Amino acid sequence: MTRPALLALEDGAVWPGVGFGAVGTTTGEIVFNTSLTGYQEILTDPSYHGQIIIMTQPHIGNVGCTPEDNESDRVWAAGLIVRSLSPVVSNWRAVQSLPDYLAERGVIALADVNTRALVRHIRTHGAMRAALSTEILDEDELVAVARAARDMNGLDLAGEVTCAEPYHWHESQEWWAPTAAKHAAADGRPFHVVAYDFGMKRNILRKLTFRGCQVTVVPATATAQEVMAYNPDGIFLSNGPGDPAAVTYAIDAVRDLLGQKPIFGICLGHQILGLALGAQTYKLKFGHRGGNQPVQVAAHGGVQISSHNHGFAVDASTLPPDVINSHINLNDGCCEGLVAPQQRAFSVQYHPESSPGPHDSDELFDRFLQMMADEGEQ
């Protein structure tokens, strides 16, 4: 069943369309994703908490939805906007259509929108607060709702998406590449990785367990002392939503952990590591979100096509002299990775777990395990 719906931006722009999924009103920061596939992984990525996502790929919904593609136990995105919603699900893995999937989870979506014009508007004016509704169709009223929504600047969202208690993760990725080599410590035991959950994607954990790691996941608020009590071989800092500078408790914990064990960070974890090392972060005009971002590896000049989802970045000019800006975005030159050799820590701003996205940077997980192996031989 179709129903009228309306999108309103805080700058006063409005975009009518057809609603699907749940009925109601939602607010969030409006952003766009240029991935060709993987809408379900995107919707369930906790890094999108508090954001309304525009998919630039015009045809969405044709592969349906399946529990196997969830990156968490719920949809974290505040809403979804597409150009054309497929009326047919054509995928043997699908167990549910996208409209039914969203309706069951209370997520409001909008179709029949000129997403090309909408994305150009955001590229010109920047990401901003928005409201999406199937109930409020008065333009002025919905613009007021958008302007009353919370701003992403200074917002700590990691505490809203993190796990409540520590837990052990066991699911692997055997279905993807069952012949890949496993890694272990010199004495034959599995490496023990303590992973901070700032908004963890499941495929990150699968990548670690697939390589033979024992993984313990801890809440974002875990202190350095609590982490070290597990006697880990390495420490992982996950992706997540919100302003990294607002996650002060995690920055303090990572600062205390520097130099104690090898550290690997992704996305928000990269930004938190940068802040712990003494750098600063800033908000991008409209962010990077998609599975086709070119990143140059400074060490050898090669280029990796990578999957991104970030609205903030580390200011490379504020990195300490002993910290290397290891990866550079070829679209806008921003810092996409850093290496702190003295602290045995490294991170990337993008998503090497590739869910969805290309697999060019999968080797970063092996690099983390090699660091743990080198640590054990010292």
VOGU-3710 file (C-alpha; in Angstrom, 3 decimals, decimal comma):
1> mtrpallale> 0,000/0,000/0,000  1,399/3,402/-0,982  0,896/6,546/1,059  2,084/10,143/0,711  5,164/11,107/2,703  7,352/14,162/3,062  11,029/14,885/3,718  11,984/18,267/5,182  15,492/19,663/5,696  16,518/22,225/8,273
11> dgavwpgvgf> 17,366/24,719/5,518  13,683/24,743/4,494  13,899/22,446/1,466  11,134/19,839/1,187  10,860/16,699/-0,939  7,551/14,855/-1,345  7,367/11,168/-2,181  5,706/7,859/-1,455  6,128/6,270/1,957  6,875/2,607/2,614
21> gavgtttgei> 8,003/0,594/5,597  6,640/1,943/8,894  4,155/4,757/9,461  5,195/7,729/11,577  7,760/10,528/11,849  11,520/10,299/12,272  14,430/12,734/12,467  18,157/12,489/11,880  21,128/13,777/9,960  20,529/13,250/6,253
31> vfntsltgyq> 23,427/11,571/4,403  23,934/9,664/1,164  25,597/6,354/0,324  26,979/5,593/-3,155  27,198/1,790/-2,769  25,679/-0,254/-5,579  24,733/-3,135/-3,263  24,351/-3,934/0,422  21,443/-1,811/1,606  20,646/-4,281/4,397
41> eiltdpsyhg> 24,201/-4,231/5,746  24,094/-0,437/5,620  20,769/-0,205/7,445  21,963/-2,501/10,255  25,370/-0,840/10,660  25,310/0,921/14,076  27,474/3,689/12,595  24,289/4,980/10,920  22,498/5,507/14,222  20,716/8,857/14,055
51> qiiimtqphi> 20,998/9,223/10,275  18,512/9,168/7,393  20,213/7,459/4,446  19,766/8,295/0,769  20,824/5,516/-1,590  22,249/6,977/-4,813  21,815/3,653/-6,633  18,365/4,304/-8,191  16,917/0,782/-8,002  16,689/-0,569/-4,430
61> gnvgctpedn> 14,961/-3,612/-2,949  15,290/-6,160/-5,736  17,371/-8,614/-3,649  15,052/-8,472/-0,638  16,342/-9,146/2,876  17,787/-12,121/4,735  18,925/-12,513/8,381  22,364/-13,592/7,142  23,098/-10,056/5,930  22,389/-8,221/9,195
71> esdrvwaagl> 25,418/-6,450/10,665  23,747/-6,127/14,071  20,552/-7,239/15,771  18,470/-4,271/14,555  18,158/-1,458/12,009  20,042/1,541/13,364  19,374/3,987/10,525  16,695/6,560/11,339  15,175/6,317/7,861  15,768/5,385/4,227
81> ivrslspvvs> 15,229/7,300/0,961  15,332/5,701/-2,498  14,585/6,723/-6,065  12,779/3,575/-7,161  11,607/0,741/-4,928  11,598/-2,616/-6,698  8,109/-4,170/-6,794  9,687/-7,622/-7,130  12,129/-9,541/-4,922  14,336/-11,741/-7,082
91> nwravqslpd> 16,946/-13,502/-4,949  16,951/-17,113/-3,744  18,372/-16,027/-0,367  15,604/-13,507/0,380  13,075/-14,309/3,086  11,384/-10,900/3,182  10,844/-7,822/1,021  12,509/-4,541/1,977  9,170/-2,780/2,775  8,098/-5,650/5,052
101> ylaergvial> 11,559/-5,776/6,660  11,419/-2,058/7,490  7,777/-2,101/8,606  8,466/-4,975/11,002  11,306/-2,943/12,537  9,503/0,390/12,709  11,675/2,151/10,117  10,159/4,847/7,892  11,230/5,037/4,233  10,527/7,248/1,236
111> advntralvr> 10,484/6,380/-2,473  9,805/8,199/-5,758  12,217/10,987/-4,851  14,655/12,635/-7,256  17,649/11,364/-5,276  20,130/12,823/-7,771  18,850/16,350/-7,118  18,616/15,676/-3,375  22,218/14,453/-3,187  23,437/17,465/-5,185
121> hirthgamra> 21,623/19,677/-2,679  23,475/18,017/0,212  26,817/18,184/-1,612  26,281/21,930/-2,039  24,885/22,789/1,387  26,314/19,976/3,509  24,790/17,261/5,672  22,051/18,671/7,885  19,195/17,750/10,169  16,099/16,345/8,522
131> alsteilded> 12,631/15,016/9,294  10,798/12,273/7,396  7,093/11,671/7,944  4,008/9,878/6,681  1,909/11,775/9,265  3,019/15,421/9,057  2,470/16,613/5,506  2,448/20,326/6,281  5,792/21,605/4,979  6,353/24,376/7,541
141> elvavaraar> 5,483/22,071/10,425  7,874/19,349/9,284  10,698/21,857/8,691  10,247/22,954/12,309  10,536/19,314/13,406  13,797/18,987/11,450  15,230/22,127/13,033  14,407/20,801/16,506  16,286/17,527/15,939  19,593/16,979/17,710
151> dmngldlage> 22,824/18,018/15,982  25,571/15,471/15,292  28,304/17,871/16,425  29,314/17,110/20,001  27,009/14,099/20,146  28,194/10,904/21,858  26,271/8,076/20,206  28,707/5,261/21,002  27,131/4,931/24,435  23,716/4,432/22,808
161> vtcaepyhwh> 24,748/1,570/20,508  27,338/-0,333/22,555  26,723/-3,671/24,247  25,545/-3,653/27,862  27,930/-6,363/29,080  31,106/-8,077/27,834  30,595/-11,208/25,743  32,572/-13,721/23,698  32,097/-13,934/19,935  32,385/-17,310/18,182
171> esqewwapta> 30,792/-17,030/14,709  33,384/-17,206/11,937  33,394/-16,607/8,196  33,974/-20,154/6,965  31,242/-19,788/4,350  33,318/-17,114/2,602  36,826/-18,632/2,250  37,178/-21,936/4,108  40,749/-22,586/2,936  42,392/-19,439/4,316
181> akhaaadgrp> 45,180/-19,882/6,864  44,567/-19,542/10,579  46,906/-17,692/12,936  48,041/-18,602/16,435  50,526/-17,563/19,078  53,973/-19,177/19,224  52,797/-21,633/21,879  49,868/-22,731/19,701  47,099/-21,022/21,637  44,713/-18,668/19,791
191> fhvvaydfgm> 45,386/-14,955/19,960  43,036/-13,275/22,415  41,646/-9,986/21,091  39,646/-7,630/23,285  37,378/-5,601/21,000  35,823/-2,301/22,048  32,216/-2,051/20,872  31,600/1,549/19,822  28,979/0,288/17,347  30,547/-2,945/16,145
201> krnilrkltf> 29,730/-4,539/12,797  29,490/-8,322/12,966  31,723/-8,927/9,982  34,658/-7,372/11,821  34,275/-10,031/14,486  33,883/-12,739/11,848  37,129/-11,619/10,208  38,982/-11,994/13,516  37,522/-15,371/14,529  37,994/-16,642/10,980
211> rgcqvtvvpa> 41,703/-16,038/11,457  41,720/-18,129/14,613  41,327/-15,387/17,219  39,488/-15,715/20,503  37,446/-12,512/20,735  36,038/-10,824/23,825  33,804/-7,811/23,152  33,627/-5,094/25,822  31,369/-2,031/26,159  32,547/1,382/24,987
221> tataqevmay> 32,890/2,456/28,608  35,388/-0,266/29,567  38,464/1,182/31,284  42,048/0,353/30,392  42,338/-1,623/33,605  39,271/-3,714/32,743  40,639/-4,448/29,279  44,098/-5,429/30,539  42,518/-7,732/33,125  41,671/-10,056/30,200
231> npdgiflsng> 45,404/-10,322/29,408  44,794/-9,768/25,677  47,301/-10,244/22,888  45,779/-7,322/21,019  43,138/-4,616/21,348  40,639/-3,693/18,638  38,758/-0,363/18,409  35,515/-0,653/16,434  33,500/1,568/14,170  30,577/3,563/15,543
241> pgdpaavtya> 28,398/6,680/15,190  28,565/10,260/16,389  31,250/12,832/17,140  34,505/11,106/18,183  35,598/14,051/20,331  32,520/13,511/22,510  33,528/9,943/23,433  35,918/11,216/26,103  35,834/8,064/28,246  37,068/5,951/25,319
251> idavrdllgq> 39,775/8,461/24,400  41,063/8,348/27,988  41,021/4,543/28,030  42,882/4,215/24,730  45,447/6,781/25,854  46,139/4,585/28,888  46,373/1,469/26,687  48,869/2,923/24,198  52,088/0,942/24,157  50,789/-1,908/26,283
261> kpifgiclgh> 49,472/-4,148/23,482  49,110/-3,927/19,675  46,079/-1,803/18,768  44,032/-1,811/15,545  41,215/0,675/14,958  38,555/1,073/12,281  36,413/4,165/11,540  35,367/5,688/14,889  38,119/3,558/16,429  40,587/5,280/14,081
271> qilglalgaq> 39,358/8,698/15,180  39,498/7,768/18,867  43,043/6,476/18,413  44,001/9,722/16,698  42,544/11,774/19,547  44,289/9,583/22,131  47,592/10,208/20,335  47,054/13,964/20,576  45,521/14,819/17,187  42,235/16,623/16,541
281> tyklkfghrg> 39,141/15,703/14,524  36,735/17,770/12,428  33,377/17,310/10,700  33,348/16,772/6,953  30,905/18,791/4,849  28,916/15,757/3,689  31,120/12,796/4,649  32,194/9,659/2,805  29,685/6,827/2,495  29,937/4,175/-0,146
291> gnqpvqvaah> 31,838/1,157/-1,415  33,896/2,865/-4,099  36,265/5,314/-2,378  39,871/5,408/-3,695  42,507/5,462/-0,962  46,257/5,692/-1,562  48,596/3,729/0,702  51,424/6,154/1,495  54,026/3,423/2,064  54,036/2,186/-1,531
301> ggvqisshnh> 51,749/4,526/-3,472  49,252/1,808/-4,386  45,539/2,518/-4,457  42,822/0,510/-2,736  39,114/0,840/-3,487  37,439/0,859/-0,117  34,143/0,979/1,745  33,480/4,137/3,774  31,025/5,478/6,299  32,257/8,536/8,174
311> gfavdastlp> 31,185/12,108/8,713  34,223/13,105/10,796  37,946/12,847/10,057  41,304/13,114/11,813  43,112/16,371/11,041  46,428/15,097/9,656  48,123/18,454/10,336  47,651/17,895/14,074  49,250/14,429/14,209  52,354/14,240/16,447
321> pdvinshinl> 55,699/13,977/14,600  56,073/10,267/15,411  52,638/9,356/13,965  52,351/8,638/10,215  49,434/9,606/7,982  49,423/6,202/6,285  46,403/6,398/3,945  45,096/9,347/1,935  41,692/9,763/0,317  42,205/10,612/-3,347
331> ndgcceglva> 38,905/12,489/-3,606  39,533/15,120/-0,938  42,959/14,361/0,569  41,704/13,611/4,086  43,460/11,210/6,445  42,257/7,637/5,968  44,761/5,848/8,187  47,534/6,331/10,693  50,444/4,375/12,129  52,041/4,983/15,523
341> pqqrafsvqy> 55,132/2,697/15,460  56,330/3,523/18,965  52,928/2,659/20,441  52,460/-0,417/18,181  49,135/0,975/16,954  47,552/1,545/13,573  44,105/2,344/12,204  42,111/3,076/9,079  39,155/5,382/8,626  37,428/3,086/6,149
351> hpesspgphd> 35,977/-0,448/6,485  38,272/-3,355/5,526  35,678/-5,862/6,752  33,930/-5,126/3,414  30,336/-5,772/4,343  29,291/-4,428/1,939  32,202/-3,318/-0,171  35,390/-4,432/-1,938  38,057/-6,687/-0,414  41,175/-4,698/-1,363
361> sdelfdrflq> 42,149/-3,982/2,254  41,343/-7,363/3,810  45,056/-7,790/4,527  44,842/-5,271/7,364  43,449/-7,997/9,623  46,480/-10,170/8,852  48,709/-7,206/9,643  47,094/-6,936/13,071  47,717/-10,624/13,739  51,328/-10,305/12,611
371> mmadegeq> 51,780/-7,490/15,130  50,485/-9,768/17,864  52,823/-12,532/16,710  55,794/-10,164/16,735  54,804/-9,015/20,218  54,828/-12,598/21,469  58,324/-13,238/20,114  59,852/-10,306/21,983
//
